[in-house]
Every structure is written in structure tokens, then in C-alpha cells.
Amino acid sequence: MKRTHLSLAIGLTLSLAAMQAVAQTAPAAADEARSDVTTLDAVEVTARRRTESLQDVPVAVSAFSETALKDLQASNIDGLQGAVPNLNIVPGRGSSNSVNVFIRGVGQPDALQTFDPGVGMYVDDVYYSRINGALFSLFDVGQVEVLRGPQGTLYGRNSTGGAIKLTTKDPFDGDRGAVELTAGNFGRAEGRAYASFQLSETMAASIAGAWINSDGYVTDPTTGKDYNGEDTRAIRAKLAFRPSDAFNATLALDYTRQDNALTLGEPTAPLTQTDFSLGTVVLRPYVPGEYNFQTRTSFDPDQGQELTHAGVSLAMNWNLNDRFLFKSITAYRELETESYIDIDASEFELGDVLVAIDQDQFSQEFQLQYDNGGNFKAVMGLFYLDENVPSHQEAYADDFLAFGGVPLTFLRTIDDDLSNTSYAGFVHASWEFAPTWTLSTGLRYSKDKKNYFRTTSTFSNLALLAADPQNEFTIEDSWSAWTPSFSLQKQVSENAMAYVSGNRGYKAGGFNGRANTAPEISSFDPEFVTTWEVGMKLQSEDRRMRGNFALFSSDYTDFQARVSEIQNPGAPIPTFAFPVLNAAELSIRGAEFEGSALLGEATVVSAQVGFQDARYDKFVDPRTATNPALFANIHDHVPFSPKVTARLAVQHTFDLAGGSRLAVGADASYRDETWLSVDNRVNLRQGEYTLYGLFGAWTSAEGQWEVRAGVRNLSDEVYKTEGQEFSSVGNIQTAYYGMPRNYYASLRYNF
């Protein structure tokens, strides 16, 4: 990727800014590209737990409508990659059912379930506590909001980087429905359907389903089997009850089943074996060059990645009087996964694992909202979460150890059980204390109590390993935190608002889920992120241009990191130890811009630009003291924190004969250099690159029929998105790649 692409995006951004031509983000922009509109639509969000205009909220937030998501060509939640400043959202490393999310340099760098996410994920205000099962398919979503920066007061624990909120369609929005069929390369075949209908004056229902298949884009050259595909079935049903203006309730049930093949990457370093008589032996050399999307695996073809995810929720709203609204959100969810992960991405057994999770969670939130109809609004609430995460894991490493060229068998099994109970209470209020001036402040108290049981068993024909075959231990700990928030906003004019805000986020502590002996088990403390932000939201007098700007400064303390333990040269066998430490403090400074402009009556131009400078102020890693020459630069870069992200999109709508319409769009998305692991390994680094997309969508005159076709990654860029780093075990450094050029066509019938 050449710097000219970045210059183009920034150049347009500055031009739009000079015109005050900027809008909220790509979200609403897509809905504007119609030849009969003269203004940009208003956008409403619920970032502060109540419905407000996006231009009035002192929060950096992006909102995407259903149409905007289609024009982003996003079928899963990771389709937001590139469309939100300083957001990194990709499938989890080696997993087809988890998501890796970082906002402004804050996320979950270790995918193990004993770590908590750094970005809160919500569906219809229900909190999803694991990154497994959070790679949502967007088959019945009405709106997606991305809140950037700590949301510690209103969203609480594990929203230190921000929050992503999905809102599904309301059955009371009218009798309507759609059926859509999609086909594309890599064996893509999809079917989606949605229908809502009013059963009576007081009751409505909806049902949505999705059938999603693709063969995958990585091939095992020895067997010809395809990997990195998808086989998903999902359904959601909602029943809404509205007996009066004072009360409404919605019962929702959802079920998702996945039966996917493995997700394979590429070994980016020589894979090695520890031979007790010969020393280090190279099993597979690494030949630098562009990845050809061919990877061998040691797993059998029927060993893939399965997921079952189901839940039920009940949301109730009471208007107690003209000032008070009471809300209750009750939910229960179950998640089962059985995933084989070829961590070394080769035909050898160095770091192959089975991870089977059987999680359940119950959550309850109560909110009391107050609005005096004038200058004061408030929300207060209580939150409770009870979660259990038992798991069974197996680690296969028959090729890791040898003696005299003869491999030694190695199997380690792990059975553990994590239980978590979380309580919180919060209050947030906004007071317009003078005309055009509003002060908002809030405070949340959170308490987490966790208990962790773990037993490991080792099976090997090496006596030293088999001598102590089983270890069992239990540990518990608790943490609490106060997380305040503050904002002061000034309505400079009818079309301009400026604000300054301060927010603190809290990510719960946890346990070392890779401990294999009692001395290794330990707890680590919570993380905290404190962010100060200055922003401005503008729109032109004629409502044809809007724009949001934000400058932020974050102090990030007690960063939770897994490090590899240095092997003692005199030890008879490797220790396999991976300590987890509150290792680092960081400073993150940045700027963000989102904007759109309606040009003429049928063209929308939108742009998003993010800049961040993320740096470690300190990183406590025992290896840097023990062997500074070897590990001196191991933590020079913060992972998943590119300095610059930028996107430029253009869309135009043509009126055709007979009243039908044709919309065409193109976009370019730029991402700066990105490091893919906490331990900076040069092969787990992705240089700057740009992705291009094109789409066309024809809509019949009556709006019943839609035909859409598009292509993503038009230039067929080969780029890394994730990394596995276990250099102390066989020198494992595995990179995962984004999808090559892919295209599709879809037919949709609306009724």
C-alpha cells in the first residue's frame, strides 16, 4: 500500500471539514443516497441508555442502520472493520466463533476464557460476557452502535475500551418481511428471512432465520480439504406485548448452531523440536514469501469447530408517570463450543489443542429513568450477573519433545470451572444548568467475585513428565471498583455542539488459566482506563453536511498480559509455564473524525479517520531483566493499535425508467502497521495496506425486489489480521489472514 491512498483519504477529510461538510459516519450516509432527498436523516442512538440524537450526545459513537450495514457489505459483526475510527474487530485467533475487538488500543489480548473482554458486547441491552459466540451474524439487526472510550458508569465492567450494541428489529414496526438468497465464490451460499406481524392491537411477533455456508479460502494441499469456512444456522423469535401506553414487554428467544471446519493460519517462523540428546531440531523451515492460502494440519477432516449458542430474554418498560420510566432486562444464555485449534498450523503436533466450553449466564438489570420535561434527566440502576464457565481442554504435542530423533508422546488434559458473580449499582444525571450548557456526571460501583477450579493430567512415555501426572487446585478472589464519568457540553449554535468529558473504565481481575502446577496458579488484578476527551459535532444549516471530531487521552494501568517463561538451561524438561502479570502501564493519545456530505440530490461522500499513539510507559517482564539482549525490544509496540485508520466511501443513486433505482458505491479502507501479539515478533506484524470494495444495488419501483452484487478486497490484498505467539513451545508464531478477493450476488424480496 502506498502513502498516496492515505493522503487521498486525509485530503478529502480536510476538504469536507473546511466546508463543515461532515456527518456522523457511514451509517446514516448509506440511507441518504436517494435521488429524492435534500437533507441527511437524523440519527438516534441509545449510548446513554435513553434515545437521543447522535449530534446531542457527548460521546464518540458511530451508528449503523440495516441499510448501511448492507452497503458496508458486512454479513458478520467483523464487517465493521475499517468503518469506525480506531476500531480493530476481526475473528479470534484460530477460531471461527469468537471475535477479537480492540477500541482505542484496549481489548482482550489473550483469548482464554479466564480473561475478560475489554470491549462490552450487547444485544438488545443483554451483556454477552465471552468473546466466544460474539462473532454475530447480522441477519435481523436494525442498528449497531459503537461507543468508543471507557463506558464504566452506564455499561460497567469490561467496557474499558468501549461497547458495541446491536439492536434487533421491533415486531411493532409493522407487518413486513423479506427473503434473501446470496451466492458467491469460495462456495458461499446463504439464505436469510425475516417476518413481523401484528397479532392484535396489543401483541406483535417476529421471526428471523439465517442459513450461512461457505467452503473456506484455505486449503490443505495434501488432502484438498478447504478450511476457514462457515456452516451456520440461526433463528430468533420475538413476542411483543403493548397493552397500553404505560407498559410494554418483549420476550426474545434465539438459537445459533455452527459446525465449521478448522480455522488455519500460516507458520511464520521455523517450527522446532526439543531433542534431549540433539538439542533444538528444525522440523519445518520457514521460507519467506507471500502466503498462498495453503496450510497443512495434523487434525483429521472431521475435527472442526462446533458451537451451540442459545438464550432467552425479557425486557419490560413501565411509564410510572410522565416523569419516571422503570425498565427491567432479564436474560439467561447458554454457550457450548468444541473447537480444535491447530495453533502451529502444520502437519506436526506442537501446539494443537481442543477447547470445549460449556458456559451459562444469568443477568438482571433494573433501570429507573427520570425526565422532568425540562433541564434535568437521570438514570439509576442495579445490575447482577451470575456466570459459570466449565471447560475441558486437551493439548497434543507428540512432536515437541524427542530423544535421539525419536519423538516422545505428550498429552495434557485440563478440566476447569470458572464461576463469576458480579454486582453493580449506578447513577447518571444530566443538568442543563444554564441555557446551552449541560453538565452530566455519573458513578458506578462494581464488585466481582470469582472462583476457579483446575485440574491437569499429563500422559507421556517420558518418565519425568509422567511422574507427577495430575495437579489439582482451587483459587478465589474478589475485586471492586468505583468508575465515575463526567461531561460538560456547550450548544454553540443550533448546528454545533462542543463537549469535554472524562470517563473511567474497569476490567475485572482473573486467574492464570494456563497454570499446570499449584505454584503457577495466581490471580491478577483489574485493569483501569481513564480517558479525557474533547469533541465537537457539526452540521450545516441545510442539514446536508454533518461531522464529528474527537481528541482523546487515555491512561491505561495494570495491563493484564500473558508472557512466556524463560526455560532454565539446566532443567531436564521445559516448564511449559506462562505467567500472567499486571505487566504494563500505557499512554494512548489520539484523534478521530467521521463525516458525510450529501452532494446534489443523489451522491453521498463519507469518510472516517482515526489516529492513535499507543505507548508503554513501563512493561514488567522478567525476561527483559534476565536476558536484555534477547528481549530488549519485545514490547516496543502495543498490539492491535495501528497509528492510522481511514476510510473513504462514495455512493450514487441513478433513477431508471419505470421508477426503479440503481445505487452504486465504492470505498477504500486504509490500515497502518499493526502488531498482532503482545510479544512483538517481526513475523507477526502486518504492514500498512488498503482494501477496496465495490457494490451495486437495483431496487424495483415498488421496492419489493432488490438485486445486489459486490466485491470485497478488490485488489486481492494478502494481509494478516491475527496472530498466535507461543515462541517458547516449538517457536510457534502463527499468522491468520483476511479473506482474499471475494464477490457475491443476492436476490431479495420484500413483503
N, C-alpha and C positions, 0 to 999 in steps of 0.2 A: 504494500500500500504506500502511495506517495503522499507527501505532505500537502499536495495540491487539493486533495479531497477534503482535508481538514480546513484548509484555507477557504475553500468554497463554502463550506457549512458556516464557518465563523463570519465570512464576509456577508452572507445573506442575513445572518443573525443581526449583525451590526446595522445593516441597511434597514431591516424591519424595526429595530429599536429606534433608529433615528426618526422613523415615521410614526413612532408609537404604534407600530404595526405588529402586534404580537398577541397571541392568545394563550389560553390556558394550556393546551397541549394538543397532540394529535387526536385525542379522544373525540372531543366535540367536533373538531375540524372535519372529520370524515362525514358527519351528518350534514354539513353545510353545503357540500358540493352539489347543489341542485340548481338548475337554471332559473328557478323562480324565487330565489331567496335574495334578500337585500341586506340581511344582518346575520351575525353569528348567534346561534341559540344560546340561551342562558344555561349554565351548568350548575347542578346542585350536588352537594356532597354531604356525607354524614361524618366527617372527620372528627367533629367534636360531639358525637353521639346525638346530634339533632340535625335536622335538614336545614342547610344554609346554602347561599350562593357561594360558589367557589371563590369569587372575587372579593367576598367579605370575610373569608376565613384566614386568620393569621398563622397559617400552617402551609408548608411546602407540600402540596398534594397534587397528584395527577389523577384524572378520572377518564375512564374509557367506556363508552357506550357499546352496545352489542354491535352496531354497525362499524364503529371504529375498530373493534377487535377483528372483525372480518377483513377490514381494509389493511390492518397490520398483518394479515394472513396468519393470525395466531389461532391455533386449534387447542393448544395447552397453555398453561399459565406462563411457561418459559418463553412464549411468543412475545412477551413484553420486553425481552432483551433488546436493548438499543433504543427503545421508545421512551424511557424515563431517565433523566439525568442521574448519573452516579448510582445506577442500579445494575447489579450483576445477578442474573437469575438463569440458571442452567440446570439440567438434570444432574442429580447427585452422582458422585464418582462411582462408576461400575454398577450403577443401579438404574433400572427403568421405572422405578416407582417412588423415588424420593427427589427432592428439589434442594439445590444449594442456592441460598439467597443472601446477598450482601447489599446493604444500602449504606452509602457514605462510609465504606470501609469496615462495616460492622456486620457480622453474621455468625455462622457456626462452622469453624474450620475443620472440625472433626465430626464425621457422620455418625459416630457411635451413639446409641440411644441413651447412654449415661451423660451425654452432653445435651444441653437445651439449645433451641434455636435462638438466634439473635434478632430475628425479624418475626413478628407475630403474624400468623395466618388465620383469617377469619372467613367463614361462610355464613351469611345471614346472621352475623354477630356471634356465631359459635366459634370458640377458640379451638384450633387444631394444634395439639401440643407436640407433635412429632413431625420431622421433615419427611418421614416415610408416609406415603399416601397423600402428600401435599402437592404432587405434580398434577394439578387439577386439569381435567378436560373442560373446556368452556362451552359445553353443549346447551346449557339453558341459562346462561348468565345474562342479567340485564345490565349490570355495571360493575366495573372493577375500579377501586381506588387504591393508590399507592401513596402512603404517608411517609415522608422522609424525615429522619431525625427521631430522637427518643420520644416515645409515647407513654412515658412512665406513669402519668396521672390517670388518663382515661382508659388506657389499654393494659397497663401494668407490666407484670413480669415478662421477660423475654421479648420485649419490643424495644430493645436498646438501639437497634438500627432504624426501626420504623415498623410499619404494619402494612399488610396487603389485605384488603377487604373485598370479598366477592359477594354480590347481592344477586340472588336468583329472581326470576320473574314472579310477579304478583298475580295470583289467579284472578283477582278482581279487576285486572287491567282490561278485561273484555274477552268476549268469545272470539278466539283466534287460534291459529295453529300453523305449522309449517312442517314439510317433509323435505329433507335434503339428502342427495346422494353425491358422493365425491369419489373420483378415481384419479390416480396419479402414478408416477414412476416409483420404483422400489416396492412395487406391489401394493401401493396404497389403495384401500377400498374402505369407504366409510358410509355410514348411514346415520342420520340424526332426525329426530322427530320431536315436536312439541305441540301440545294442545291444552287450551284452557277453556273452561266453560262454566257458566253460572248455573248452579243447580236450583237456586231460588233467589228471592230478593236478599236473603241473608247469608247465603252459602255459595261458595265457588270452589272449583277444584282445577288442578292442572297435573299433567303428567308429561315427563320428558324422558327420552331414551337416546342412547348412543351406542353404535357398534363401530369400532375403530380397529382397522387392521393395516399392518404394513409388514413386508418381508424383512426389512432392515437394509442397512447400507455397508455393513462389514461382513466379509466372507472368510471362512476358514478355507485356505487354498487346498488343504489335503482332503477335505470332505465335501467341499462345495456348499456347506450349510451357511445360511445367512443369519446374521445376528444384528443386534441393536434395532430391532423392530418393535412392533406393538400388537397386542391382541387384547382389546378391552371391551367389556360390556358394562354399561352403566344405566341406571334408571333413578329418577327422582319423582316422587309424587307429593303433592301439597293439597291440603284441605283447609280452606279459609272460612272463617265464621265471623260475620259482622251483623249482630242483631240490632245494633243501634250506633249512633254517632259516638257514644261514650265508651264502647268496648269493641275490640276485635281480637281474634286469635288465629294463629296459623300453625297447623300441625304438618310437619315435613318428615318424609322418610326417604332415605337414599341408600343405594347399594351399588358397589362397583366390584367387578371381578376382572383380574388381569392374569393372563397366562403367557408371559413373554419369554422369548429366548434370552440368552445372556446378553449383557452389555459389555462389549470388548473394547479395549484400548490398544495402545502400542507401547511396547517396552522402549524407552528412550535412553537406556544405558545398558552396558553389558550385564547379563544375569550371571550370578556366580554361585558356586557351591563351596561350603566349608569342609575341606577334607582334612581329617586329623593327622594324616601322615604326609599328604602332599601340599597342604596349605590351601590357598584360595585357587579354585579352578573355575575358569570361564566356561559356562555351559552354553551360552548363546551370546556371541559378539554383537555389538551394535554397529550398524553401518548407517552413518548419517545420510539423510535424503528425505524427500517428500513422502509422506505416508501414502500408501496405495490402497488403504482400507481393506487390507488383508491381514488377518491375525489368526494364529493357531491357538487352540485351547486344549487343556488336559481334561476338561469335563466332557461327559457323554452328551449326545444331542438332546436327550430328554431331561437334562439337568438345566433348568432355566430359572425364571424369577416369577413367582406367583404372589398374588395379593388379593385379599378379600377385605373390603372396607365398607362398613355399613353404619348407619346412625339414624336416630330419631330426635326431633327437637320440637318444642312447643314454645312459641312466642306469643305473649299476651300483652295487650295495651289497654289501660283504663284511663280515660279522661275523668279524673275525680271531680274537677270543676273547671272553670275557664282559666285556671292558673296552674293546676297540678296535673301531671301525667305520670302514671305508675306503669313500669314495664317489668316483665318477668321473662327471662330466657332460660329455658331448661333443656338440657341435651344429654344424651348418652350415645357413646360411639364405641365401636369395636374395630380393631385393625389386626389382621393376620397376614404375615408375609413369610415366604420361604424362598430365599434368594441365594443362589450360588453366584459367587463373585470370583472371577479369575483375576486376582489382584496383580499377578506378574504378567498376565496377558501373553502366555506362551504355552507350549506343549508340556512344560515342566511343572512339577508340584513344588513351588517355592512359597507361595503365599495365597493358596487357594482356600476359600472359606465357604461355609454355609452359615447364613444368618437367618434364623427363624424367630420372628417376633409375634407375640400374642398380647396385644395391648388393649386395654379398655379404659375409658374415662367417663366420668360423670361431672357435669358442670352446671352451676346455677348462678345466675346473675339477677339482681334486683336493681332497678334504677327508679329514682324519683326525680322528675324534671319539673322545674318551676319557671314560669314566664309571667311577669307582671303586666305584660302587654305594652311595656314602655322601655325603660332603660336598664332592666335587670333580668338576667336569666341565670339559672343554675341547674346543675345535675349532681346528684349524690347517689352512691350505690354501694352494694356489697357483692363480692364475688367469692365463689367456692369451687375448687377443683379437687377431685379425688381420682388418681390415676394409678394403674398397675401395668407394669411392663415386664412380664417374664419373657425370657428368650432362651433358645438353645442354639449354640454355635459349635461348629466344627472347623478346625484348621488342619489342612493337609499339606505336608512338607516332606514328602518322601525323597525329593531331590535336593533338599537343602544341605543335609549332612551326609558325609561319606567317610569311609576309611579304606585307604589303599585303592581308591577308584570304585569301591562298592558302595552304593547308596544305602543309607540307614533309614529304616522306616520311622515315620513320625506322624502321629495323630493326636491332637489335643481336642478334647471336648469341654465345652463350657455350658453350664446351666446357671442362669442368674435370674434375679427377680428384683426389680426396682419399683418401689411404691413411693408415691408423692402426694402429699396433701398440701394444698395452698389456700390461704385465706387472704382477703384484701377488703379494704374499705376506702372509699374515695369521695372527694367533693371537688367540684369545679364551678366557678361562677364568673360571669361577665357583667360588668357595670359600666354603662355609659355615663360617666361622672360629669361630663360637660359635652355640649354639642360637638360632634365629630370626634370625640375622644372616648375610647373604650379600654378599660383595664380588665384583664382576665387573669385569674390565678386559681391554682388548684393544688391539692395534696393527696397523696395515696400512701397508705400503709399496707405493706405486703409481708406475709410470713409463709415460708416454705419449710416443710419438714419431710425429709426423705430417709428411707430405709433401703439398704442394699444388701442382698444375699448373693453369694457367688461360690460356686464350686467348680474346680477344674480337675480333669483327669488326663493323664499323659500315657500314651501307649507307644512303645518303641522297642526295637531289638537292641538298642544301646542301653546297657545296664545303668549308666549314670542318669539317664533320663527316666527310666522306668523305676528307679529306686524309690522315688517319692511320687507315686502315681497320682495322688489325689490331694488337693488342697481345698479347704472349705473355710469361709469366713463371712462375717456379717458386720456391717458398719451402719451407723445412722448419724445424722447431723441435721441441724436446722439453721435457718438464716432469716433475717428480717431486714426491711429497708423502708425508708421514707423517700418518696420521689415527688418533688414539687414541680410545678410549672408556672410560668408567668408570661404574659404578653401585654404589650401596650400598642394599640393601633390608632392611627390618625386617618380619618377620611379627608384626604387633602382636597378632593373635589368629588363631584358625582361620579367621576370616572377614574379616580386614582385613590389608592389606599396604601399606606405605608405602615410597617409594624416592626417591632423588636420583640424577641421572645427568648426565654431561657427554659430549658427542659432537662430533666434528669431521668435516665433510664436504668433499669436494674435487670440483670440476668442472673438467675438463681445459681447457686453453687451445685456441686455434684460430686461424683466419685470416679476414680480411675477404673473404667470398665475394661481395661486391658491387663489388670493385675493378675498374675498367675500364682503368686505366693503371698502368704499373710503379710510379710514385711512390705510388699509393694502396694497393698491396699491403703488408700488415703482419700481424704476429701479435699476438694479445692473450694475456694471462696467465691462469692458472686463477683460479677463484673459490673462496673458502673460507667456510664457515658453521660457527660454533662455538655450540653450544646447551647451556644448562644447564636442567635440568628437575626439578621436584618433583611427585610424583604419589602418588595413593592409590587403591587398589582395594578395594571393599567388597562384601560380600554378606550377606544376612540369614541368621539361624540356620536358618530353614526352607527356604533356597535359593529363595525366591520373589521376591527382590529383589537386584539387583546394581548396582553403579555404579563408574565410573572417572572420576577427576579428574586434571587435569594443569595445572601452571603452567610456562611456559617463557620463556626469554630468549635471543635469538639475536643474534650479531654477524656481519654479512654483509659481507665485504670483496671488493674488486676485481670488483664487479658488471660483467658484460660487457653493453655497450649499443651499439646502432647509433643514431647521431644523423645528422641532415641537415646538410649543409654550407651555410653562408650563401653565396648567389650574389654574386659581385663585380659591383657595378653597372656597372663599366667593361668587363666581359668580353663578347666578341662573342656567345658562346653559353653556355647553362647548363652547369655542370660535371658534373651527374649524380653527384656524389660523396656517399658515405655512409660516413664513417669509423666504425670500431668501436673503442671505447675501454674500458679498465677504469675506468669512469667514476665509480663511486659506492661509498660505504660506507653500510650501513644498520643500524639497530637495530630489532628486531622483538620485541615483548613480547606475551604472550597467555595465555589460559586456555581450557580445554576440559572438557567434561562429556559423558559418554554414559551412558544408563541405561535400564533396563527393569524393569517390575514385572508379575508375574502376579497379577491381581485375580480373586478367586474361582477358578473352575476353567476358565474359557473366555475370559477377556479379558486381553489384553496391552497395556500402555501403554509406549511408548518415547519417548525424547527425546534429542536431541543439540544441544549449544550450543557455539559457538566464538566467541571474542573475540580479536582481534589488533590491535595498534597498530604498524603498519609505517611507519617514517620514514627518510628520507635524512639521514644525518649530514653528508654532502657529496656533491655531484654536479658533476664536472668536465665542463663542456660549453662549448666555445669560443664558442658563440652568446650565452651569458649575459654574457660579458665584452664581446663586440663590440657587442651591441645589448641592453643590460639592460632597457630599457623594454619591448621587444617580447617578450623571452624570460624575464622575471623569474620568472614563475610556471609555467614549463613543466615543472618537476619537483617540484611540491608534493605529489603523491600517488604512491604505489607501485602499479603496475598489478596487477590480479587479486588484490587483498588487501582484501576488504571487512572492515570492523571487526567485524561480527557476522554469523554464520550460525547458523540454528536450524531444527530440525525437530521436529515433534510428530506421533506416529502412534498410532492406536488400532485394535485388531483384536479381533473377537469371533467365536467359532465356535458355531453352533447345531447341536444334534443333531436330525436329522429322522427321520421314520418309516422303518422298514426298515433303519436303521443308516447311512444316508448323512449327510453333513455339509455345512453351508454356512458358509463363512468370509467375513466382510465386513470391509473395512478402509478407513480414511481417513487422510490425512496432509496437513499444511501445512508448507511449506518456505519459510523467510524468508531473504533475502539483502540485506545492506546495500548502500549506494552502492559501485559498483565502477568503477574507471577501466580502460580497455581498451587503452591504449598507453603506452609509456614516455614519449613526449612527450604531456603532458596536454592534450588538446583537449576543450573542453567538449562538443562533439557526440559524442565517443567516451567518454561517461560514461553509466553506467546507474544511475539512482536506485534506491532500495530497492523491493523488490517481494516478493510472496508467491505461490507456486504451490500449488495444491490438487490432490489426487488421490483417486480412489475406485476400489475394486475389489471384486468378489465372485467366490468360487470354490466350486463344488459338486464334491464328491468322492463317488463311489459307495461303497456299504458295503464292498465288497471291495477298493476302492482302484484298480480298473482304469481307470475312466473319470473324467475331470476336465473340467469346463466352467468357463471363466474369462472374465470380461468386466471392462473397466476404462476409465477415462478419466483422462488426464493434462492438466494445465493447464486445470482445470475452469472457471475464471473467464475463460479466453481472454485471459490477460495478454500484452501485447506488450512484449517485453524483449530487450535486446541481450546477446549473450554474448561477442563477439569484435570486434576492430577492425583495420583496415589503415590505417596512418598514413604517407603519403608526401607531406606538405604541400608540399615543395619541387618536386614534379612534378605540375603541374596542380591543386594544392591537394587532393590525394586524401585523403579521410577517410571510409572506408567502414566501416559497421557491419553485423555479421551478427546474426541474430535466432534466438531459440529457437523451437521448433515451437508453432504455435497449438493451441487445444483439439484433442485427438486421442483417439479411442476405438477400441476393438477388442474382438473376441471370439475365443476359442480353444477348440479341442476337442483333448483329449489322451487317448491310450490307452496304458496301462502294461501291460507283459507281463513 
